[in-house]
Amino acid sequence: MMKKILAGLMSVTVLFSCQQAGTKDDGTITVTNEGLTVCDVSRVKDTLEIPLSEWVEELKVVHFEDSDTALFRLQWLSITDEHIAIQPYQRDAVMLFDYQGKFLCDVGSVGEGPGEYTSLSSHAIDEKNRCIYLAPFGWSDKLLKYDMQGKFIGGMEAGATLNKPKIKLNPDGTLSLVHMYFHDTDSRYQAAHIGSEGVIDSCPPFEHMTIQFNNPQFPGYSHELWCYKNTEELKFKLTNCDTLYRYDVKKNAIEADFALANLQRDENTWFIINPLPDKYVTMIIGKGTLVTDMKQRKTYFANLKNDLMGGLPAPFNFTDGYFFVMYEPGRLMTLIEKRLSESRCTEKDKEVLNKLLASLDEEGNNVLFVGKLKE
């Protein structure tokens, strides 16, 4: 589908440069009249090492408490200025922590009764209104709402059977939602705007976003939906579509947002796009990470270096407007010792790393590095 979009755009010559005054455009970025940003991968020449401090404010280190009730193995997380919600493997419920690593509560519990769930696809913390939302993995037509003590408040009508839904909190306390739309099922919509009483608006899918649930070669739940919630609008990518889309709540519309052109690929080449406020980070499996910087008007392959923590390597992990990386203590100790042995490790880096190393207990709970993205 992406090839058809690009061919049509080129044929009517609607691609144009959005070069900003005083900023040199490297020729990799074009933007259509409809607001679709296209990166020409064939024109990307540079590979850069990016200091994490260029993108992230002060980095915090969270040592999660070692009590038996607080131990976990991370599946995914939600982050706010005050709280961290952990969705763990091999544990009954979502776990709520503060930045001191103190375990506060389980959010609900696993089961089939009111307020219970068997598996989850997404969650969001509303600090202002002191509540937490959970989105069941599938086969449910409700979102679940809890207070900050983890007690069930009630179910919110979604108006459709949801499939791997992703939810994002809006500034007014409403939610934006997107999920996988299956053909010939009770999906009903692709995206929706949901308030405390249920659906406010819902938006049908584009035809090429529809997934065949009973496809024997690639059945419905084999597909994935990626949505990292780092931007004001909810942006998402589906396995069966090369384009990143955005859901505009005000217009109640889904619009194409970002795509790659001229990516050399084979049947094993696929990519995930994580949009940041002024960048698109595209992780191309087997090829590297591509950064399309809309302020600097250039695209480059990148490696991320954690200069805020002694020069340790850093993954391109961003969600809810934060950088994060979770370590088991033993793994982190190994990485620190390797970094300390490198000839390019400065005295300042050694001081930071040795201090961190002294704080670790190999048998302890996980350690989280977390930092808010710069605006």
N, C-alpha and C positions, 0 to 999 in steps of 0.2 A: 504493500500500500504506500510506503514511503517513497518508492521509486516513481509511482504514479503522481504523487503530490509534487515531487521535485520536477518531474518532466513537464507537468502543467505549468508550474511557476516559471521555469526557464523559457518555455515556449511563448509566454505572453510578456516576458521580460519585466516581471514585477519585482525581481530581486534588486535591492539597492543597498549601497553602503550607508551605515549610520555613524560615520566617523564623527567623533566629538571634536570640538574646537581644541587645538593644541595637543591632540592625541593621535599618534600615528597608527593607522589601521594596517595590520599585517596581511590583509587579504583573505583571511580564513573565515570571516564572519559576514553574513548578509542577513538582512531582516526584511520580511515582506510587508506589504501594506496591511496585511491581516495580523501582523505581530508575531509571525513565526520566525524564530532565529534559526539559521542554518549554518552549520560548521562544515567547511570543506576540508576533510581529513587529509586529502592529497597535498594540501598546501602547508600542513604543519611540519615545521623543520626542527624546532628546538626541544630539548629535554632539560628541564630546570629542577634544581633542588630548592624547595620552598620552605623557609623557616615557619614553623607553626605560629610564631608570634606575629607574623604578617596578617594572619587571618583570625586569631583568637586572642581574647583578653586574658587576664591572669588565670593560670591553670591551677585548679584545686586538686588535691589528693584526698580521696575518701577511703579510709580504712573501715571496712564494714565489720561490725562487732562479731566476736567469735562464738557467741552462744549457739547452742544447737538449733534453736528456732530461727536463727538469722542466716544460717549457711545456705548457699545456693550455687547452682551452675547456670550462668546467664543464657537465656534464649533471646530476649529483647528487653528494652527499657524505655521509660518516658522520663523526661527531665524538665524541671522548672527551676526557678531561682531558689526555692526552699526545699523541694522534695525530689526524691528519685524513686520511681516505681519499677520494680524488677519483675519481669515475667520469666520465671525460672523453668529449667528442665527438671523433671522428676520431683516436683513439689505440687501441693494441692492448689495453691492460690497465688495471686499477685501479691508481692510484698512491698510495703511502703517504708522508706528510710528517710532520714534527714541527712544533711551534709556532714554531720559528725559520724555518720555510719551507724547511728542508732536505729535499731529495728523498732518501728512504731506499731505496725499491725499487719495482719493479712486483710486483703480487700476481698470480702465475700469468701466463698469456699466452693470447692468442686462438688457437683451433684446435679440433680435434676429437679430440685425444688425451687421455690421462689427465690430469686436473687442468686442462685447457684449456676455454675457453668461447668462444662466438661473441657473445653479448650477455647482459646482466645486468638483473635487476629489483630487487635489494636486496642489502645487505651489512651486516655488523655486526662491530665490533672487540671482542674480549674481552681487555682489558688484564690482568686477573688471571691468566688461563691462557695469555696470550701467543699468541693465535691470531686469525685472521680468517676469517669465513664469507662466502661468496658464494652467491647464489641465482640460477641461470640464469633468463633471461627466460621460457622456456617449453619444453614438450616434453621435459622432463627429470624423472626420478624421484629425483634426488639433489641434495643441497647439497654445496658444495665447501669444504674446510677447508685453511687454509694457516698456516704459522708466521709470525712477525713479520719474517722475511727474505724473505717472499713465496714460499717453497717449498711445494709441494703436500704435504699430510699424508695426505689421503684423502677419499673420498666418503662422505657420510652418507645412508643410505636414507630417503627421504621417504615411501615406501609408497603413492605415487600420482603420476600425471603432473601436474606443477605448471604453473599458468598465471598469469604475472605475480605470483609470490609475494612477500610481504613478511615479513621475519624480524626478530625482536627478541630481544636477549639478556636472559635472566632472571638475577637475582642469584646463583642456584646454578650458573650456567654452561650451563644448558639453553636451548633456543630455543623461542619461540612463533612460530608460522607461520600465515599466512592467505593464501589465494589465490582466484582466480575459479573458481567451480564451474560447469562446463559440463554441460548435459544430454546424456545418451547418450555420454559419453566416460569415460575412465579417471581422472576427477577424484577420486572416492571420498569425499572429505571437503572441508569448507570451511576448517577450522582444525585445528591439531595442536600437540602438545607434543612436542618432539624432543630426545632426549639424544644422547650421543656414539655410541651404538650404533644410533640410528634412532628411530622413532616410539614414544613412550611412551603417548600417548592421542591420539585423533582425534575430531573432532566433525562430524556431518553438517550440511548447510546447512538454513536455512529454505527453504520452497518458493519464496518470492518473491525469494530471492537467486540462484536458478538462472538461468544465462544460456544462451540458445539459441545454440549455436556456429555453426549454419548459417543463422541468420536473415539473409535477403538484404538487409533494410533496415538492420540494425545488427548485423553479425556479431560473434562472440565477442570477438576481440582488438581491436575498436573500443572496447570498454568499458575503464574504468579502475578501479583500486583505489587509494585514498589511505590512507596509514598513516604517520604522522610520528613515532611512538615517543617522545612527550614525557611519557607517564604510565606508572605502574607496570604497568598492564594494557595489552595490545596492543589498540588501538582503531582501527577502520577504517570506511570508507565506500565503497560500490560505486556506479558510475554508475546502475545500474538500481534503486537504492533510496535514498529520501530520508533515511533514518535512519542515524545513527552507531551502530555496534555495538562491544561489547567482548568479548574472548575471555578468560574466566576459567579460568586453568590449573588451579587447585585443584578447581573443580567440573567441569572439562572441558565448559564450556557457553558458548554464544554468547548474549548478552543485549543488548536494546536499551538504548542509553545516552543519546542526545540527539537531539532533533528540533525543527524549527521548525513553528509553527502560524500560519495566516493570513498567509502570505507571498504578496503579490500577484505573480503570475508569468504569463509567457506561454511559448510554446514555446522561446524563446531564453534563459529564465531558468534557471540552474542554480547550484549552490553546492558549495563544498568546506569541510569542517569539520576544523579542526586543534585537537584538545583539548590544553590545557595542564593542569598539576596542579590549578589552582583556577579555570580559565576554559575557555570554548569560544570559539574564534575562527572565525567563519563568514565566508568570503569569498564574497559574493554577486556573481556576475559581472554587471557593468553597474550595480550598485546601491551597492556599498561593502562595508566590512568591519564585521561585527557582533561585539561582544564581550559574552558572557554571563558575568558575574563572580559566581561562586558564594559568595565571601566577602562581597562588598559587597551581594549580593542585588539586582543590577540589570543591565540590558542597555542598551547604547548603541552607536551607530555611532561608529567611531573612526578617527583618523589617528595614526600613530606617528611621533614626532620623536626623532631621535638626539641627545639633549642630552649624551650621553657623548662625542660627536665633533662639537662645534661647531654643533649644530642642523641637521645634514643630515637630509633626509627618510629614513625607514626603512621597508622593506617588512615585512609580517607573515610573515617567514621563520623558522620554528622546526622543528628536528628534533633527536632524541636528547637533548632537554632543554637545547638551546642556541638562542640567536638567532644568525643569520648573514646576511651579505650579501657577495657576491663582486663585485668590480669589475675591469674592465680599467683600467689606469692612466690612459689618456686620458679615459675616461668619468668617472672619479673626479675628475680635475683640472677638468673642465668643471663638475661639480656643486659643487666647492669654490669656484671662481671666482664662480659664480652666487650662492652663499650669502654670500660676502664682499661682494658688491655690494648686498645687501639692507639696508635701513635698520634693521631690527630685529636685525641681527647685532651682538652685544655685543663689547666689547674682549676679554673672556675667550674668547669663541667665536673671534674673529679670531686670537688667539694659538695656540689649538689647531689651527685650520685651516691657518694659515701654516706651522706646524711640520710638519703632515702633508704639505702641498703640497711642501715642500722635500725630503721623503723619497722622492718619486715620480719614476720614470723613465718617460716616455711610451712608450718602446719596451720596457719591462720586462715581467715576468710579472705575473700577477694578484695582487690584494691582497684579503685576507679580513678582515672585521670579525666577531669571534665573541665571545659572552659567555654564560655559564651562567645559566639561569633561576633566579630566587630561589625558595627553597622556601617 
